[in-house]
């Protein structure tokens, strides 16, 4: 996303436990807003919901 010019990126624990995504290599994105493939301005806030791999 950053290589496409999107820098306002937020991460959220999709499990609802409120954990921080410190090491994102052991997390997988489950959803995002705006939706994948949607064309947006570079200043738009993108929220990525993720869960730990194996959950």
CHARMM-style PDB file with segment names, atoms N, HN, CA, C and O in Angstrom:
ATOM      1  N   UNK     1       0.813  -1.179   0.000  1.00  0.00      PROA
ATOM      2  CA  UNK     1       0.000   0.000   0.000  1.00  0.00      PROA
ATOM      3  C   UNK     1       0.864   1.254   0.000  1.00  0.00      PROA
ATOM      4  O   UNK     1       0.579   2.225  -0.700  1.00  0.00      PROA
ATOM      5  N   UNK     2       1.917   1.211   0.794  1.00  0.00      PROA
ATOM      6  HN  UNK     2       2.149   0.422   1.362  1.00  0.00      PROA
ATOM      7  CA  UNK     2       2.798   2.380   0.834  1.00  0.00      PROA
ATOM      8  C   UNK     2       3.444   2.625  -0.514  1.00  0.00      PROA
ATOM      9  O   UNK     2       3.639   3.777  -0.900  1.00  0.00      PROA
ATOM     10  N   UNK     3       3.780   1.577  -1.235  1.00  0.00      PROA
ATOM     11  HN  UNK     3       3.622   0.640  -0.921  1.00  0.00      PROA
ATOM     12  CA  UNK     3       4.380   1.765  -2.557  1.00  0.00      PROA
ATOM     13  C   UNK     3       3.376   2.365  -3.543  1.00  0.00      PROA
ATOM     14  O   UNK     3       3.762   2.877  -4.593  1.00  0.00      PROA
ATOM     15  N   UNK     4       2.092   2.299  -3.201  1.00  0.00      PROA
ATOM     16  HN  UNK     4       1.779   1.883  -2.347  1.00  0.00      PROA
ATOM     17  CA  UNK     4       1.045   2.905  -4.025  1.00  0.00      PROA
ATOM     18  C   UNK     4       0.682   4.311  -3.555  1.00  0.00      PROA
ATOM     19  O   UNK     4      -0.203   4.951  -4.121  1.00  0.00      PROA
ATOM     20  N   UNK     5       1.375   4.792  -2.508  1.00  0.00      PROA
ATOM     21  HN  UNK     5       2.095   4.272  -2.048  1.00  0.00      PROA
ATOM     22  CA  UNK     5       1.139   6.146  -2.023  1.00  0.00      PROA
ATOM     23  C   UNK     5       0.179   6.263  -0.856  1.00  0.00      PROA
ATOM     24  O   UNK     5      -0.202   7.371  -0.477  1.00  0.00      PROA
ATOM     25  N   UNK     6      -0.221   5.130  -0.276  1.00  0.00      PROA
ATOM     26  HN  UNK     6       0.089   4.230  -0.584  1.00  0.00      PROA
ATOM     27  CA  UNK     6      -1.123   5.158   0.876  1.00  0.00      PROA
ATOM     28  C   UNK     6      -0.292   5.043   2.158  1.00  0.00      PROA
ATOM     29  O   UNK     6       0.409   4.054   2.371  1.00  0.00      PROA
ATOM     30  N   UNK     7      -0.384   6.067   3.003  1.00  0.00      PROA
ATOM     31  HN  UNK     7      -0.954   6.871   2.830  1.00  0.00      PROA
ATOM     32  CA  UNK     7       0.426   6.084   4.222  1.00  0.00      PROA
ATOM     33  C   UNK     7      -0.394   6.223   5.491  1.00  0.00      PROA
ATOM     34  O   UNK     7       0.150   6.068   6.584  1.00  0.00      PROA
ATOM     35  N   UNK     8      -1.692   6.510   5.384  1.00  0.00      PROA
ATOM     36  HN  UNK     8      -2.135   6.636   4.496  1.00  0.00      PROA
ATOM     37  CA  UNK     8      -2.536   6.648   6.571  1.00  0.00      PROA
ATOM     38  C   UNK     8      -3.168   5.277   6.814  1.00  0.00      PROA
ATOM     39  O   UNK     8      -4.332   5.044   6.486  1.00  0.00      PROA
ATOM     40  N   UNK     9      -2.367   4.372   7.401  1.00  0.00      PROA
ATOM     41  HN  UNK     9      -1.422   4.562   7.668  1.00  0.00      PROA
ATOM     42  CA  UNK     9      -2.769   2.984   7.589  1.00  0.00      PROA
ATOM     43  C   UNK     9      -2.951   2.693   9.077  1.00  0.00      PROA
ATOM     44  O   UNK     9      -2.056   2.946   9.883  1.00  0.00      PROA
ATOM     45  N   UNK    10      -4.102   2.166   9.425  1.00  0.00      PROA
ATOM     46  HN  UNK    10      -4.830   1.960   8.771  1.00  0.00      PROA
ATOM     47  CA  UNK    10      -4.394   1.766  10.794  1.00  0.00      PROA
ATOM     48  C   UNK    10      -4.546   0.259  10.838  1.00  0.00      PROA
ATOM     49  O   UNK    10      -5.028  -0.350   9.883  1.00  0.00      PROA
ATOM     50  N   UNK    11      -4.133  -0.348  11.951  1.00  0.00      PROA
ATOM     51  HN  UNK    11      -3.742   0.147  12.727  1.00  0.00      PROA
ATOM     52  CA  UNK    11      -4.259  -1.792  12.118  1.00  0.00      PROA
ATOM     53  C   UNK    11      -5.169  -2.067  13.308  1.00  0.00      PROA
ATOM     54  O   UNK    11      -5.117  -1.368  14.320  1.00  0.00      PROA
ATOM     55  N   UNK    12      -6.005  -3.095  13.173  1.00  0.00      PROA
ATOM     56  HN  UNK    12      -6.048  -3.663  12.351  1.00  0.00      PROA
ATOM     57  CA  UNK    12      -6.962  -3.435  14.213  1.00  0.00      PROA
ATOM     58  C   UNK    12      -6.970  -4.943  14.403  1.00  0.00      PROA
ATOM     59  O   UNK    12      -6.927  -5.707  13.439  1.00  0.00      PROA
ATOM     60  N   UNK    13      -7.026  -5.358  15.672  1.00  0.00      PROA
ATOM     61  HN  UNK    13      -7.061  -4.737  16.455  1.00  0.00      PROA
ATOM     62  CA  UNK    13      -7.112  -6.779  16.004  1.00  0.00      PROA
ATOM     63  C   UNK    13      -8.531  -7.253  15.701  1.00  0.00      PROA
ATOM     64  O   UNK    13      -9.474  -6.854  16.384  1.00  0.00      PROA
ATOM     65  N   UNK    14      -8.691  -8.097  14.688  1.00  0.00      PROA
ATOM     66  HN  UNK    14      -7.925  -8.422  14.134  1.00  0.00      PROA
ATOM     67  CA  UNK    14     -10.012  -8.567  14.271  1.00  0.00      PROA
ATOM     68  C   UNK    14     -10.663  -9.497  15.288  1.00  0.00      PROA
ATOM     69  O   UNK    14     -11.861  -9.767  15.195  1.00  0.00      PROA
ATOM     70  N   UNK    15      -9.888  -9.996  16.267  1.00  0.00      PROA
ATOM     71  HN  UNK    15      -8.915  -9.777  16.342  1.00  0.00      PROA
ATOM     72  CA  UNK    15     -10.456 -10.902  17.272  1.00  0.00      PROA
ATOM     73  C   UNK    15     -11.262 -10.151  18.322  1.00  0.00      PROA
ATOM     74  O   UNK    15     -12.017 -10.762  19.078  1.00  0.00      PROA
ATOM     75  N   UNK    16     -11.109  -8.824  18.375  1.00  0.00      PROA
ATOM     76  HN  UNK    16     -10.496  -8.328  17.760  1.00  0.00      PROA
ATOM     77  CA  UNK    16     -11.799  -8.034  19.389  1.00  0.00      PROA
ATOM     78  C   UNK    16     -11.063  -7.966  20.720  1.00  0.00      PROA
ATOM     79  O   UNK    16     -11.563  -7.376  21.678  1.00  0.00      PROA
ATOM     80  N   UNK    17      -9.867  -8.572  20.783  1.00  0.00      PROA
ATOM     81  HN  UNK    17      -9.461  -9.051  20.005  1.00  0.00      PROA
ATOM     82  CA  UNK    17      -9.093  -8.587  22.026  1.00  0.00      PROA
ATOM     83  C   UNK    17      -8.264  -7.321  22.219  1.00  0.00      PROA
ATOM     84  O   UNK    17      -7.679  -7.122  23.283  1.00  0.00      PROA
ATOM     85  N   UNK    18      -8.208  -6.475  21.214  1.00  0.00      PROA
ATOM     86  HN  UNK    18      -8.683  -6.637  20.349  1.00  0.00      PROA
ATOM     87  CA  UNK    18      -7.482  -5.214  21.334  1.00  0.00      PROA
ATOM     88  C   UNK    18      -5.972  -5.341  21.350  1.00  0.00      PROA
ATOM     89  O   UNK    18      -5.287  -4.430  21.817  1.00  0.00      PROA
ATOM     90  N   UNK    19      -5.436  -6.437  20.857  1.00  0.00      PROA
ATOM     91  HN  UNK    19      -5.992  -7.176  20.478  1.00  0.00      PROA
ATOM     92  CA  UNK    19      -3.981  -6.632  20.843  1.00  0.00      PROA
ATOM     93  C   UNK    19      -3.334  -5.704  19.809  1.00  0.00      PROA
ATOM     94  O   UNK    19      -3.959  -5.320  18.820  1.00  0.00      PROA
ATOM     95  N   UNK    20      -2.073  -5.355  20.062  1.00  0.00      PROA
ATOM     96  HN  UNK    20      -1.566  -5.667  20.865  1.00  0.00      PROA
ATOM     97  CA  UNK    20      -1.311  -4.549  19.115  1.00  0.00      PROA
ATOM     98  C   UNK    20      -0.608  -5.463  18.123  1.00  0.00      PROA
ATOM     99  O   UNK    20      -0.119  -6.532  18.490  1.00  0.00      PROA
ATOM    100  N   UNK    21      -0.562  -5.045  16.882  1.00  0.00      PROA
ATOM    101  HN  UNK    21      -0.959  -4.177  16.584  1.00  0.00      PROA
ATOM    102  CA  UNK    21       0.097  -5.826  15.837  1.00  0.00      PROA
ATOM    103  C   UNK    21       1.561  -5.400  15.775  1.00  0.00      PROA
ATOM    104  O   UNK    21       1.958  -4.675  14.862  1.00  0.00      PROA
ATOM    105  N   UNK    22       2.357  -5.841  16.732  1.00  0.00      PROA
ATOM    106  HN  UNK    22       2.034  -6.429  17.473  1.00  0.00      PROA
ATOM    107  CA  UNK    22       3.755  -5.443  16.834  1.00  0.00      PROA
ATOM    108  C   UNK    22       4.583  -6.086  15.722  1.00  0.00      PROA
ATOM    109  O   UNK    22       5.254  -5.385  14.964  1.00  0.00      PROA
ATOM    110  N   UNK    23       4.539  -7.400  15.625  1.00  0.00      PROA
ATOM    111  HN  UNK    23       3.994  -7.969  16.241  1.00  0.00      PROA
ATOM    112  CA  UNK    23       5.272  -8.136  14.593  1.00  0.00      PROA
ATOM    113  C   UNK    23       4.246  -8.602  13.565  1.00  0.00      PROA
ATOM    114  O   UNK    23       3.624  -9.651  13.733  1.00  0.00      PROA
ATOM    115  N   UNK    24       4.070  -7.820  12.502  1.00  0.00      PROA
ATOM    116  HN  UNK    24       4.575  -6.968  12.366  1.00  0.00      PROA
ATOM    117  CA  UNK    24       2.994  -8.117  11.558  1.00  0.00      PROA
ATOM    118  C   UNK    24       3.243  -9.347  10.691  1.00  0.00      PROA
ATOM    119  O   UNK    24       2.377  -9.722   9.901  1.00  0.00      PROA
ATOM    120  N   UNK    25       4.394  -9.975  10.820  1.00  0.00      PROA
ATOM    121  HN  UNK    25       5.098  -9.670  11.462  1.00  0.00      PROA
ATOM    122  CA  UNK    25       4.670 -11.180  10.023  1.00  0.00      PROA
ATOM    123  C   UNK    25       3.882 -12.390  10.504  1.00  0.00      PROA
ATOM    124  O   UNK    25       3.728 -13.355   9.757  1.00  0.00      PROA
ATOM    125  N   UNK    26       3.382 -12.359  11.735  1.00  0.00      PROA
ATOM    126  HN  UNK    26       3.507 -11.574  12.342  1.00  0.00      PROA
ATOM    127  CA  UNK    26       2.597 -13.495  12.219  1.00  0.00      PROA
ATOM    128  C   UNK    26       1.105 -13.149  12.305  1.00  0.00      PROA
ATOM    129  O   UNK    26       0.359 -13.759  13.070  1.00  0.00      PROA
ATOM    130  N   UNK    27       0.686 -12.161  11.507  1.00  0.00      PROA
ATOM    131  HN  UNK    27       1.292 -11.665  10.886  1.00  0.00      PROA
ATOM    132  CA  UNK    27      -0.720 -11.768  11.396  1.00  0.00      PROA
ATOM    133  C   UNK    27      -1.142 -11.857   9.938  1.00  0.00      PROA
ATOM    134  O   UNK    27      -0.318 -11.721   9.034  1.00  0.00      PROA
ATOM    135  N   UNK    28      -2.427 -12.086   9.716  1.00  0.00      PROA
ATOM    136  HN  UNK    28      -3.097 -12.196  10.450  1.00  0.00      PROA
ATOM    137  CA  UNK    28      -2.974 -12.120   8.369  1.00  0.00      PROA
ATOM    138  C   UNK    28      -4.170 -11.161   8.312  1.00  0.00      PROA
ATOM    139  O   UNK    28      -5.014 -11.152   9.209  1.00  0.00      PROA
ATOM    140  N   UNK    29      -4.228 -10.364   7.254  1.00  0.00      PROA
ATOM    141  HN  UNK    29      -3.542 -10.372   6.526  1.00  0.00      PROA
ATOM    142  CA  UNK    29      -5.314  -9.412   7.086  1.00  0.00      PROA
ATOM    143  C   UNK    29      -6.598 -10.162   6.737  1.00  0.00      PROA
ATOM    144  O   UNK    29      -6.611 -11.004   5.839  1.00  0.00      PROA
ATOM    145  N   UNK    30      -7.673  -9.848   7.455  1.00  0.00      PROA
ATOM    146  HN  UNK    30      -7.661  -9.164   8.184  1.00  0.00      PROA
ATOM    147  CA  UNK    30      -8.963 -10.502   7.232  1.00  0.00      PROA
ATOM    148  C   UNK    30      -9.971  -9.570   6.568  1.00  0.00      PROA
ATOM    149  O   UNK    30     -10.937 -10.033   5.961  1.00  0.00      PROA
ATOM    150  N   UNK    31      -9.755  -8.261   6.677  1.00  0.00      PROA
ATOM    151  HN  UNK    31      -8.970  -7.884   7.170  1.00  0.00      PROA
ATOM    152  CA  UNK    31     -10.668  -7.285   6.073  1.00  0.00      PROA
ATOM    153  C   UNK    31      -9.961  -5.947   6.007  1.00  0.00      PROA
ATOM    154  O   UNK    31      -8.975  -5.711   6.706  1.00  0.00      PROA
ATOM    155  N   UNK    32     -10.477  -5.078   5.157  1.00  0.00      PROA
ATOM    156  HN  UNK    32     -11.277  -5.270   4.589  1.00  0.00      PROA
ATOM    157  CA  UNK    32      -9.947  -3.722   5.114  1.00  0.00      PROA
ATOM    158  C   UNK    32     -11.044  -2.766   4.675  1.00  0.00      PROA
ATOM    159  O   UNK    32     -11.967  -3.131   3.947  1.00  0.00      PROA
ATOM    160  N   UNK    33     -10.910  -1.519   5.147  1.00  0.00      PROA
ATOM    161  HN  UNK    33     -10.159  -1.223   5.738  1.00  0.00      PROA
ATOM    162  CA  UNK    33     -11.825  -0.441   4.778  1.00  0.00      PROA
ATOM    163  C   UNK    33     -10.992   0.745   4.375  1.00  0.00      PROA
ATOM    164  O   UNK    33     -10.131   1.156   5.153  1.00  0.00      PROA
ATOM    165  N   UNK    34     -11.192   1.321   3.207  1.00  0.00      PROA
ATOM    166  HN  UNK    34     -11.891   0.987   2.575  1.00  0.00      PROA
ATOM    167  CA  UNK    34     -12.076   0.924   2.116  1.00  0.00      PROA
ATOM    168  C   UNK    34     -11.701  -0.446   1.558  1.00  0.00      PROA
ATOM    169  O   UNK    34     -10.609  -0.956   1.807  1.00  0.00      PROA
ATOM    170  N   UNK    35     -12.614  -1.021   0.810  1.00  0.00      PROA
ATOM    171  HN  UNK    35     -13.501  -0.606   0.608  1.00  0.00      PROA
ATOM    172  CA  UNK    35     -12.439  -2.378   0.292  1.00  0.00      PROA
ATOM    173  C   UNK    35     -11.247  -2.473  -0.660  1.00  0.00      PROA
ATOM    174  O   UNK    35     -10.887  -1.499  -1.322  1.00  0.00      PROA
ATOM    175  N   UNK    36     -10.647  -3.648  -0.717  1.00  0.00      PROA
ATOM    176  HN  UNK    36     -10.939  -4.439  -0.179  1.00  0.00      PROA
ATOM    177  CA  UNK    36      -9.532  -3.904  -1.634  1.00  0.00      PROA
ATOM    178  C   UNK    36      -9.963  -3.615  -3.065  1.00  0.00      PROA
ATOM    179  O   UNK    36     -11.059  -3.991  -3.480  1.00  0.00      PROA
ATOM    180  N   UNK    37      -9.099  -2.949  -3.809  1.00  0.00      PROA
ATOM    181  HN  UNK    37      -8.209  -2.644  -3.471  1.00  0.00      PROA
ATOM    182  CA  UNK    37      -9.375  -2.630  -5.200  1.00  0.00      PROA
ATOM    183  C   UNK    37     -10.095  -1.319  -5.409  1.00  0.00      PROA
ATOM    184  O   UNK    37     -10.181  -0.829  -6.535  1.00  0.00      PROA
ATOM    185  N   UNK    38     -10.621  -0.737  -4.324  1.00  0.00      PROA
ATOM    186  HN  UNK    38     -10.551  -1.135  -3.409  1.00  0.00      PROA
ATOM    187  CA  UNK    38     -11.304   0.549  -4.436  1.00  0.00      PROA
ATOM    188  C   UNK    38     -10.278   1.656  -4.656  1.00  0.00      PROA
ATOM    189  O   UNK    38      -9.257   1.691  -3.969  1.00  0.00      PROA
ATOM    190  N   UNK    39     -10.525   2.541  -5.583  1.00  0.00      PROA
ATOM    191  HN  UNK    39     -11.354   2.512  -6.141  1.00  0.00      PROA
ATOM    192  CA  UNK    39      -9.618   3.652  -5.872  1.00  0.00      PROA
ATOM    193  C   UNK    39      -9.915   4.783  -4.894  1.00  0.00      PROA
ATOM    194  O   UNK    39     -11.048   5.255  -4.801  1.00  0.00      PROA
ATOM    195  N   UNK    40      -8.878   5.214  -4.161  1.00  0.00      PROA
ATOM    196  HN  UNK    40      -7.958   4.830  -4.236  1.00  0.00      PROA
ATOM    197  CA  UNK    40      -9.048   6.270  -3.160  1.00  0.00      PROA
ATOM    198  C   UNK    40      -7.929   7.296  -3.284  1.00  0.00      PROA
ATOM    199  O   UNK    40      -6.888   7.026  -3.883  1.00  0.00      PROA
ATOM    200  N   UNK    41      -8.154   8.463  -2.718  1.00  0.00      PROA
ATOM    201  HN  UNK    41      -8.999   8.682  -2.232  1.00  0.00      PROA
ATOM    202  CA  UNK    41      -7.155   9.510  -2.651  1.00  0.00      PROA
ATOM    203  C   UNK    41      -6.050   9.077  -1.684  1.00  0.00      PROA
ATOM    204  O   UNK    41      -6.305   8.307  -0.758  1.00  0.00      PROA
ATOM    205  N   UNK    42      -4.850   9.558  -1.891  1.00  0.00      PROA
ATOM    206  HN  UNK    42      -4.643  10.184  -2.644  1.00  0.00      PROA
ATOM    207  CA  UNK    42      -3.713   9.130  -1.059  1.00  0.00      PROA
ATOM    208  C   UNK    42      -3.851   9.552   0.400  1.00  0.00      PROA
ATOM    209  O   UNK    42      -3.146   9.006   1.250  1.00  0.00      PROA
ATOM    210  N   UNK    43      -4.723  10.493   0.722  1.00  0.00      PROA
ATOM    211  HN  UNK    43      -5.295  10.936   0.032  1.00  0.00      PROA
ATOM    212  CA  UNK    43      -4.908  10.927   2.109  1.00  0.00      PROA
ATOM    213  C   UNK    43      -5.972  10.160   2.867  1.00  0.00      PROA
ATOM    214  O   UNK    43      -6.220  10.441   4.040  1.00  0.00      PROA
ATOM    215  N   UNK    44      -6.603   9.199   2.219  1.00  0.00      PROA
ATOM    216  HN  UNK    44      -6.401   8.971   1.266  1.00  0.00      PROA
ATOM    217  CA  UNK    44      -7.671   8.428   2.844  1.00  0.00      PROA
ATOM    218  C   UNK    44      -7.097   7.472   3.889  1.00  0.00      PROA
ATOM    219  O   UNK    44      -6.068   6.834   3.666  1.00  0.00      PROA
ATOM    220  N   UNK    45      -7.777   7.386   5.031  1.00  0.00      PROA
ATOM    221  HN  UNK    45      -8.612   7.904   5.212  1.00  0.00      PROA
ATOM    222  CA  UNK    45      -7.383   6.466   6.102  1.00  0.00      PROA
ATOM    223  C   UNK    45      -7.817   5.051   5.719  1.00  0.00      PROA
ATOM    224  O   UNK    45      -8.983   4.816   5.401  1.00  0.00      PROA
ATOM    225  N   UNK    46      -6.874   4.116   5.752  1.00  0.00      PROA
ATOM    226  HN  UNK    46      -5.927   4.307   6.010  1.00  0.00      PROA
ATOM    227  CA  UNK    46      -7.155   2.713   5.444  1.00  0.00      PROA
ATOM    228  C   UNK    46      -7.011   1.913   6.736  1.00  0.00      PROA
ATOM    229  O   UNK    46      -5.971   1.967   7.393  1.00  0.00      PROA
ATOM    230  N   UNK    47      -8.055   1.172   7.095  1.00  0.00      PROA
ATOM    231  HN  UNK    47      -8.899   1.127   6.561  1.00  0.00      PROA
ATOM    232  CA  UNK    47      -8.024   0.344   8.299  1.00  0.00      PROA
ATOM    233  C   UNK    47      -7.916  -1.118   7.889  1.00  0.00      PROA
ATOM    234  O   UNK    47      -8.733  -1.621   7.119  1.00  0.00      PROA
ATOM    235  N   UNK    48      -6.898  -1.791   8.412  1.00  0.00      PROA
ATOM    236  HN  UNK    48      -6.234  -1.382   9.038  1.00  0.00      PROA
ATOM    237  CA  UNK    48      -6.669  -3.210   8.155  1.00  0.00      PROA
ATOM    238  C   UNK    48      -7.032  -4.003   9.407  1.00  0.00      PROA
ATOM    239  O   UNK    48      -6.489  -3.747  10.482  1.00  0.00      PROA
ATOM    240  N   UNK    49      -7.932  -4.947   9.278  1.00  0.00      PROA
ATOM    241  HN  UNK    49      -8.374  -5.154   8.405  1.00  0.00      PROA
ATOM    242  CA  UNK    49      -8.293  -5.837  10.377  1.00  0.00      PROA
ATOM    243  C   UNK    49      -7.508  -7.130  10.178  1.00  0.00      PROA
ATOM    244  O   UNK    49      -7.452  -7.665   9.071  1.00  0.00      PROA
ATOM    245  N   UNK    50      -6.907  -7.626  11.252  1.00  0.00      PROA
ATOM    246  HN  UNK    50      -6.953  -7.191  12.151  1.00  0.00      PROA
ATOM    247  CA  UNK    50      -6.058  -8.817  11.129  1.00  0.00      PROA
ATOM    248  C   UNK    50      -6.201  -9.719  12.346  1.00  0.00      PROA
ATOM    249  O   UNK    50      -6.610  -9.290  13.425  1.00  0.00      PROA
ATOM    250  N   UNK    51      -5.850 -10.978  12.134  1.00  0.00      PROA
ATOM    251  HN  UNK    51      -5.517 -11.326  11.257  1.00  0.00      PROA
ATOM    252  CA  UNK    51      -5.807 -11.939  13.232  1.00  0.00      PROA
ATOM    253  C   UNK    51      -4.481 -12.678  13.152  1.00  0.00      PROA
ATOM    254  O   UNK    51      -3.855 -12.727  12.093  1.00  0.00      PROA
ATOM    255  N   UNK    52      -4.054 -13.252  14.268  1.00  0.00      PROA
ATOM    256  HN  UNK    52      -4.563 -13.212  15.128  1.00  0.00      PROA
ATOM    257  CA  UNK    52      -2.812 -14.010  14.262  1.00  0.00      PROA
ATOM    258  C   UNK    52      -2.985 -15.269  13.421  1.00  0.00      PROA
ATOM    259  O   UNK    52      -4.047 -15.892  13.420  1.00  0.00      PROA
ATOM    260  N   UNK    53      -1.930 -15.628  12.713  1.00  0.00      PROA
ATOM    261  HN  UNK    53      -1.068 -15.122  12.714  1.00  0.00      PROA
ATOM    262  CA  UNK    53      -1.951 -16.836  11.892  1.00  0.00      PROA
ATOM    263  C   UNK    53      -2.256 -18.037  12.789  1.00  0.00      PROA
ATOM    264  O   UNK    53      -1.649 -18.202  13.847  1.00  0.00      PROA
ATOM    265  N   UNK    54      -3.192 -18.863  12.362  1.00  0.00      PROA
ATOM    266  HN  UNK    54      -3.686 -18.729  11.503  1.00  0.00      PROA
ATOM    267  CA  UNK    54      -3.553 -20.056  13.131  1.00  0.00      PROA
ATOM    268  C   UNK    54      -4.753 -19.855  14.026  1.00  0.00      PROA
ATOM    269  O   UNK    54      -5.236 -20.814  14.627  1.00  0.00      PROA
ATOM    270  N   UNK    55      -5.252 -18.632  14.133  1.00  0.00      PROA
ATOM    271  HN  UNK    55      -4.860 -17.852  13.645  1.00  0.00      PROA
ATOM    272  CA  UNK    55      -6.437 -18.405  14.972  1.00  0.00      PROA
ATOM    273  C   UNK    55      -7.699 -18.606  14.186  1.00  0.00      PROA
ATOM    274  OT1 UNK    55      -8.795 -18.458  14.728  1.00  0.00      PROA
TER     275      UNK     55
END
